[in-house]
């Protein structure tokens, strides 16, 4: 077994910043609600911020990867400024929702997930294909999946 890397904080930092991304755009999404609950229950030294603009990201186009699209720049900046990421996603037709995959495509070349700890939350024990796909995608992007923090909450 490999060593578990700890989040490193400098003496000026007092809060661990975690960006939470829901793969669902539904208003009543169980994935979004799970992330909101995690934010409410987080200890005072941990701030979990829910990313709100998944649906605002344009369709990924490699020709525009270096452009200054404000929604893309904001997403990348929020990821860059976080110490870790939590992704909670539904499964649609045995896959990751297109909006979430699109968001991940926007950061393949820019590298915001490289060596960043990532936990995967799941609200359905039946959603195994999307979870496996997310693990593969994040691993290829050199994100560090934290298995101990990745959990399935069966809400159905």
N, C-alpha and C positions, 0 to 999 in steps of 0.2 A: 504494500500500500504506500502511495506517495504522501508526502507531507501536505497538510492543509495549510494554504497560505492565509494569513490573517490580513484584514484590512489595516493599512498603516495610516496613522493620523499624525500630523505634525502638532507641535505644541500650540499653534494658533487655532487649530481646528477643534471645535467642541462637539460637532454634530456629524454623524455619518449620513451622507446624502444617498438615498436610493431612489432611482427612477422606476416607477411602476408603469407597465404598459399592458393595457387590456387589448386583446386581439379582436374584441367585439365592438361594433358601433351601436349595438342595441341600447336603447334608453334603459331598459330593465335587465341589463346583462348581469348574470350571476358572476361572471369573471370580473367585471368592474366592481361589483359590490364586494367581492372577496378582497380585492386590492384596497378598497376604501376601508374595510374592516381592519386589514393589516396596518394601514396608516393610523387608524384610531388606537390600535392596541400596541403600537410600537413604543419601546421605551423612550424616555425623554432625550436620550443622546442619539436617537435615530429618527431622521426625517424621511418619510416615504412620500414622494410627490407623484401624483398621478398625471401621466402625460395625457393631455386633453385633445391633441390635434391630429390623431392618426388619420382621420378622414380628410384632412386638409392637404396631405402630402400628394403631389402630382404623381401620375404614373411614372415609374422609373424609366429613364432613358439614358443610357451610357453617354450619349453625346452631350447631355446637359449636366453630367456629374460634376464638372468644375464650375458650373454657373453659380450665380448668387441668388438662387431661389430662396426667398425668406423662410418658407415653411421647412425646407430641407436644412437650412442653416440653423434654425431654431432647434430642430430635432437633434441634429448633430451636437450642438452646443449643450443641450440638456444632458445628453449621454456623456459627453466629455467631462462635464462638471459633476457627474455622479460617481460615487465610489463603487456602486453595484447596481444591478438591474434585476427587477422581478418581472416576468412575463406570465400573464394568465390568459390562456387562449381557448376558445371553443374549437371544435373540429367540425369542418364542413366537408361532406363527401370524402371522408378519410384524409383530409388535408388541413393545412394551415389556412385560415382566411386570407384572401387575396390582399386585403389592406395591410395586414401584419407582414406578410411576405414582401410586399412592396416597400414598406418602411425599412425592413432589414436589407433589401437590395440597395437602398440609398446609402447605406453605411459600409458596404463591402469594401469599396476602394478607399474610403476615408479612415477606416480603422478604429472607430470609437469603441468597439467591443474587444479589441485585442487585449488579452490578459485581464479583462474585466470580469469579476464574479457575476454569474447569472443564475438565478433560481427560477424554476419553472413551476407555476401553480396550475392546477387543473381542477375544474369543478365537476368532472364526470369521469368515473372509472372506465367508461366505455371509450373515452377519447384517447386511445393509445397511438393511433397513427399520426395525429397532429403533434403529439408530444415527441414521438420518435423523430419526426421530420424537423421539429424545432431543435432538438438536440444535435442532429446532423448539421443543420445550417449554422448554428452558433459555434459548433466545434470547428467547422471549416473556416469560420470568420475569426478563429483563435480566441473566442470567448471561453471563460472557464465555467463550465456547468458545475454548480455546487449541489451535488446529489443529496447531501444531508439537509439542505434547505428546500429542495424540490418536493412538493407534496401534492397529493390528490385529495380533494374534499368532495365526497359524493353528496351533492345537494339535491339529486333527483331520486 
